[in-house]
């Protein structure tokens, strides 16, 4: 993704981390933990949405939030999935003013991912 109108470049990231538990027993507790961590990193952190999601057989959750990081006002959509002992965090982030411009493309890319 590329935005020639601004200086921040929208991006999608995938982080895979080994997870010692077979399942997440309380997604709301996970959300609360993530929110507390993000409040320490993102200025003016605002949680915009949280919902359960599935990707194939992988259960997960989606969190949407906004805030200021460095000199930028950003918007994030993060997906969290647990599958076969791995924790997947998939993020799309962009400047709040340009976020919607690439949101459809980002959703298509994220929707095409397979978790193994």
C-alpha positions in Angstrom: 0.0 0.0 0.0 1.3 3.5 -0.8 -0.1 6.9 -0.3 1.7 9.7 -2.2 -0.6 12.3 -0.7 1.0 12.2 2.8 4.2 11.3 4.4 3.0 8.3 6.4 2.7 5.0 4.4 -0.1 2.8 5.3 1.0 -0.8 6.0 0.0 -4.3 6.9 2.1 -6.3 9.3 1.9 -10.0 10.4 3.6 -11.1 13.6 3.7 -14.8 14.6 4.6 -15.6 18.2 4.6 -19.1 19.9 1.8 -19.3 22.4 2.0 -21.7 25.4 -1.7 -22.3 25.7 -4.1 -24.3 23.5 -6.9 -21.7 23.6 -7.8 -18.3 24.7 -10.4 -18.8 27.4 -11.3 -15.1 27.8 -11.0 -12.8 24.8 -12.3 -9.9 26.9 -9.4 -10.3 29.3 -7.1 -10.3 26.3 -8.6 -7.1 25.0 -8.2 -5.5 28.4 -4.6 -6.5 28.5 -3.9 -5.2 25.0 -5.7 -1.9 25.8 -3.5 -1.3 28.9 -0.3 -2.0 26.9 -1.4 0.3 24.0 -2.3 3.1 26.4 1.4 3.2 27.4 2.5 3.4 23.7 -0.2 5.3 21.8 -1.0 8.9 22.9 -4.8 9.6 23.2 -5.5 5.9 22.7 -9.2 5.4 21.9 -10.8 2.0 21.5 -13.3 2.2 18.6 -14.4 -1.4 18.4 -13.8 -5.0 19.5 -15.5 -8.1 18.1 -14.9 -11.9 17.8 -13.9 -13.1 14.3 -13.0 -16.4 12.6 -10.6 -17.1 9.8 -11.2 -20.7 8.7 -10.9 -22.7 11.8 -8.9 -20.1 13.7 -10.8 -18.2 16.3 -9.9 -14.7 17.0 -10.8 -11.1 17.7 -10.6 -7.7 15.9 -9.8 -4.5 17.6 -10.0 -1.0 16.0 -8.4 1.9 17.7 -7.0 5.4 17.1 -4.4 7.6 18.7 -1.2 9.6 18.1 2.1 7.8 17.5 5.0 10.2 17.0 3.8 13.0 14.9 1.0 11.0 13.2 -2.7 10.6 14.1 -3.3 7.0 13.1 -6.0 4.4 13.0 -5.4 0.7 13.4 -7.3 -2.5 12.8 -5.7 -5.4 14.5 -6.7 -9.1 14.2 -5.6 -11.7 16.8 -5.8 -15.4 16.0 -4.6 -18.5 17.8 -3.9 -21.6 15.7 -1.7 -24.7 16.4 0.3 -23.0 19.2 1.0 -19.8 17.3 -0.4 -16.4 18.1 -1.0 -14.3 14.9 -1.3 -10.5 15.1 -2.3 -9.0 11.8 -2.4 -5.2 11.6 -3.5 -2.5 9.1 -2.5 1.0 10.1 -2.8 4.3 8.3 -3.2 8.0 9.0 -6.8 8.7 10.2 -7.4 11.0 7.2 -6.3 8.4 4.6 -7.2 5.2 6.4 -10.4 4.6 4.4 -8.6 5.1 1.1 -6.9 1.7 1.4 -9.2 0.0 3.9 -10.8 -2.2 1.2 -7.5 -3.4 -0.2 -6.2 -4.1 3.2 -9.3 -6.1 4.1 -8.8 -8.2 0.9 -5.2 -8.9 1.7 -5.9 -9.8 5.3 -8.8 -11.9 4.2 -6.6 -13.9 1.9 -4.3 -15.0 4.7 -4.3 -18.7 5.8 -3.2 -19.6 9.3 -1.5 -22.9 9.7 
